[in-house]
């Protein structure tokens, strides 16, 4: 039965898998792969794996260098990009397996030049850009993207996000852009447009998903919690052979655990000591982890209008404690004749030193016994 709140529902939707030639011309749909698995990711590069019978003529289309695949589900874009790998084996039970890499991978292939418009003989200094985060990100990508030879469009700038300064010199664009977007709860999409045959890059803002996810509503199917005490809560810094030293302490951890230990770091000067102290205390701090697997119900679905999407901020309830975290990826699997399976991943942080998360994990653990015995 599918009646009643939170009851799991069989999902019969099938993904739409479109194949395009190296020149961007639509060729055909891949209607009956042996197996299908797609993993869109938030602020990381998603990918898909398509398994095709050797007798399917579409296998030859997918082997063509530069072939492109576009995947949609419930009327929305899942991921798309070039076929980057294929494998086969035999004899007997021969199949072809193709890997599709999302177009967001373009950020890994572009270096941020100090002077993007200048020749290699004139690349002194660094590229320093200041302004609203969206504006800086789009100007940085737009200035460096032409070197890929790929047709790229940048969506109109809306000037969203905090004011930032980004300094770059011969590092992948991903390394300088993604940490800033993550800190601002913003994301980036790179979606190939069939009508223009160009990749459209845009900055997006996170959404708040309105439905709480929990075991009670059968939307959380599995969870794992972990916690470990701090190894040290104080760090002493100074010259190794000096006579004057300074101390930094993890006050929140000491309020919970007491003085858990001391460590020494050879560091002189205010800036060096500040960096060394922060790194040492984070490394030695209490560590916590949480991973959660979700399942669809009649009220919670992935994709489509109003559905849960990668990048959404969702509230999880385990025991009597709630934590809000980001849907970091969704694993979508399907075989013809079988239901579609979607497992969004929320809470995929591991060994995190963040005190607020550590406190939440401790409280979850403390309430589980009482909660499960209700």
Secondary structure, DSSP 8 states (H G I E B T S, - for coil): ---STT-B-------EEEEE-TTS-EEEE----SEEEEEEESSS--EEEEEEETT-THHHHHHSTT-EEEEEETTEEEEEEEEEEEEEE-SSS-EEEEEEE-GGGHHHH-EE-TTTTS-TT---S-EEEEEEHHHHHHHHHHHHGGGG---EEE------S-EEEEEESSEEHHHHHHHHHHHTTEEEEEEEETTTTEEEEEEEE--B--S-EETTTT-EEEEEEEEE--S-SEEEEE-TT-S--EEEE-HHHHHHH----EEEEE--SHHHHHHHHHHHHHHHS-EEEEEEEE--BSS--BSSTT-B-TT-EEEEEETTEEEEEEEEEEEEEE-TTS--EEEEEEEEEEEE--HHHHHHHHHHHHHHHHHHT-
